Amino acid sequence: MKTVRLFDYPQLRYLCWHRQTDMELTEEQAWSIYRRHWRHLNKARLTEEEAAFIARLEEENFKRKSEHLPKSPFS
């Protein structure tokens, strides 16, 4: 399981204000934090790297959830 450092993602670090900045989270934990606290995120302050990271997490988690859904009768 991949991990990320809070220090590398400024808005994630902001959302985790109560944690140490050198702390590492799994990508799954990071995604959960972004989702739960999205309304507090300052989207204008997202770096390109962090925006790409969030987009990748969103895509991977959507794929993972859709794998468990039944196949569409229309596909």
Residue pairs with C-beta under 8 A, 6 or more apart in sequence:
1 26
1 27
1 28
2 26
2 27
3 24
3 25
3 26
3 27
4 12
4 24
4 25
4 26
4 27
4 30
4 53
5 22
5 23
5 24
6 12
6 13
6 16
6 19
6 20
6 21
6 22
6 23
6 24
6 25
7 13
7 21
7 22
8 49
9 30
9 47
9 49
9 50
9 53
10 45
10 47
10 50
11 41
11 42
11 45
11 46
11 50
12 25
12 30
12 33
12 34
12 50
13 21
14 40
14 41
14 42
15 33
15 34
15 37
15 40
15 41
16 23
16 25
16 33
25 33
27 57
27 60
30 57
31 57
31 58
31 61
34 41
34 54
34 57
46 54
